Amino acid sequence: MAGSNPVYTSVDVHALVDASRAATGPRRGPSPVIAERIGAEWQLVYFAEPSRLREITRAQGRKYEGVRGGTMRWSSTMGNVPPAHETDVVTQHLDVTT
């Protein structure tokens, strides 16, 4: 949902991809999204598809943000918008060692 926390953060895009793929497993439906923090804003960069990273175009980014913000219709191929309690996550920082 708009304003929700990222599931993972890292300076290494491949660590993000590996973690998101491991969390979602092989599946159909929308691919995890990789974003880059620029100042105070997140900019969408890639869809983490099962076998590759696919760059997100400006038009795709606008649609994705519109759906998350509730101003655009959710695609029929993506299923229902998840309830807020499913998107309220504690971010895992992959670069932090314990």
TORKOL-4160 file (C-alpha; in steps of 0.2 Angstrom, whole numbers, padded with zeros to 4 digits, m for minus):
98
<pt num="1" X="0000" Y="0000" Z="0000"/>
<pt num="2" X="0006" Y="0018" Z="m0002"/>
<pt num="3" X="0018" Y="0023" Z="0011"/>
<pt num="4" X="0021" Y="0005" Z="0017"/>
<pt num="5" X="0038" Y="0000" Z="0022"/>
<pt num="6" X="0049" Y="m0010" Z="0011"/>
<pt num="7" X="0051" Y="m0029" Z="0015"/>
<pt num="8" X="0070" Y="m0028" Z="0013"/>
<pt num="9" X="0083" Y="m0015" Z="0011"/>
<pt num="10" X="0101" Y="m0017" Z="0004"/>
<pt num="11" X="0115" Y="m0008" Z="m0005"/>
<pt num="12" X="0116" Y="m0024" Z="m0016"/>
<pt num="13" X="0102" Y="m0026" Z="m0029"/>
<pt num="14" X="0106" Y="m0045" Z="m0030"/>
<pt num="15" X="0104" Y="m0047" Z="m0012"/>
<pt num="16" X="0087" Y="m0039" Z="m0013"/>
<pt num="17" X="0082" Y="m0050" Z="m0028"/>
<pt num="18" X="0088" Y="m0066" Z="m0020"/>
<pt num="19" X="0079" Y="m0062" Z="m0004"/>
<pt num="20" X="0063" Y="m0057" Z="m0013"/>
<pt num="21" X="0063" Y="m0073" Z="m0024"/>
<pt num="22" X="0066" Y="m0084" Z="m0009"/>
<pt num="23" X="0051" Y="m0076" Z="0000"/>
<pt num="24" X="0039" Y="m0078" Z="m0014"/>
<pt num="25" X="0046" Y="m0094" Z="m0021"/>
<pt num="26" X="0041" Y="m0100" Z="m0039"/>
<pt num="27" X="0024" Y="m0093" Z="m0042"/>
<pt num="28" X="0013" Y="m0084" Z="m0055"/>
<pt num="29" X="0007" Y="m0067" Z="m0053"/>
<pt num="30" X="0016" Y="m0050" Z="m0050"/>
<pt num="31" X="0035" Y="m0050" Z="m0048"/>
<pt num="32" X="0043" Y="m0042" Z="m0033"/>
<pt num="33" X="0048" Y="m0024" Z="m0036"/>
<pt num="34" X="0065" Y="m0017" Z="m0033"/>
<pt num="35" X="0066" Y="0002" Z="m0029"/>
<pt num="36" X="0080" Y="0014" Z="m0025"/>
<pt num="37" X="0080" Y="0027" Z="m0012"/>
<pt num="38" X="0083" Y="0044" Z="m0019"/>
<pt num="39" X="0083" Y="0058" Z="m0006"/>
<pt num="40" X="0066" Y="0055" Z="0004"/>
<pt num="41" X="0058" Y="0046" Z="m0011"/>
<pt num="42" X="0058" Y="0028" Z="m0018"/>
<pt num="43" X="0060" Y="0026" Z="m0036"/>
<pt num="44" X="0055" Y="0010" Z="m0044"/>
<pt num="45" X="0069" Y="0002" Z="m0054"/>
<pt num="46" X="0066" Y="m0017" Z="m0058"/>
<pt num="47" X="0053" Y="m0031" Z="m0057"/>
<pt num="48" X="0062" Y="m0046" Z="m0050"/>
<pt num="49" X="0055" Y="m0059" Z="m0062"/>
<pt num="50" X="0060" Y="m0077" Z="m0060"/>
<pt num="51" X="0074" Y="m0077" Z="m0072"/>
<pt num="52" X="0079" Y="m0059" Z="m0074"/>
<pt num="53" X="0078" Y="m0041" Z="m0068"/>
<pt num="54" X="0066" Y="m0031" Z="m0080"/>
<pt num="55" X="0068" Y="m0012" Z="m0079"/>
<pt num="56" X="0052" Y="m0003" Z="m0074"/>
<pt num="57" X="0046" Y="0010" Z="m0087"/>
<pt num="58" X="0039" Y="0027" Z="m0081"/>
<pt num="59" X="0022" Y="0022" Z="m0087"/>
<pt num="60" X="0023" Y="0006" Z="m0077"/>
<pt num="61" X="0029" Y="0015" Z="m0062"/>
<pt num="62" X="0015" Y="0027" Z="m0063"/>
<pt num="63" X="0002" Y="0013" Z="m0064"/>
<pt num="64" X="0010" Y="0004" Z="m0050"/>
<pt num="65" X="0010" Y="0019" Z="m0038"/>
<pt num="66" X="m0008" Y="0023" Z="m0044"/>
<pt num="67" X="m0014" Y="0006" Z="m0039"/>
<pt num="68" X="m0004" Y="0007" Z="m0022"/>
<pt num="69" X="m0011" Y="0024" Z="m0019"/>
<pt num="70" X="m0029" Y="0018" Z="m0023"/>
<pt num="71" X="m0031" Y="0030" Z="m0038"/>
<pt num="72" X="m0030" Y="0017" Z="m0051"/>
<pt num="73" X="m0039" Y="0000" Z="m0054"/>
<pt num="74" X="m0030" Y="m0015" Z="m0048"/>
<pt num="75" X="m0026" Y="m0027" Z="m0063"/>
<pt num="76" X="m0037" Y="m0042" Z="m0065"/>
<pt num="77" X="m0021" Y="m0052" Z="m0067"/>
<pt num="78" X="m0015" Y="m0047" Z="m0050"/>
<pt num="79" X="m0029" Y="m0053" Z="m0039"/>
<pt num="80" X="m0036" Y="m0043" Z="m0025"/>
<pt num="81" X="m0028" Y="m0028" Z="m0016"/>
<pt num="82" X="m0021" Y="m0036" Z="0000"/>
<pt num="83" X="m0028" Y="m0030" Z="0016"/>
<pt num="84" X="m0017" Y="m0017" Z="0026"/>
<pt num="85" X="m0012" Y="m0030" Z="0039"/>
<pt num="86" X="m0003" Y="m0040" Z="0026"/>
<pt num="87" X="0007" Y="m0025" Z="0020"/>
<pt num="88" X="0012" Y="m0018" Z="0037"/>
<pt num="89" X="0029" Y="m0026" Z="0038"/>
<pt num="90" X="0045" Y="m0023" Z="0048"/>
<pt num="91" X="0059" Y="m0020" Z="0036"/>
<pt num="92" X="0073" Y="m0032" Z="0036"/>
<pt num="93" X="0090" Y="m0024" Z="0033"/>
<pt num="94" X="0100" Y="m0037" Z="0023"/>
<pt num="95" X="0117" Y="m0027" Z="0025"/>
<pt num="96" X="0116" Y="m0027" Z="0044"/>
<pt num="97" X="0126" Y="m0041" Z="0052"/>
<pt num="98" X="0122" Y="m0047" Z="0070"/>
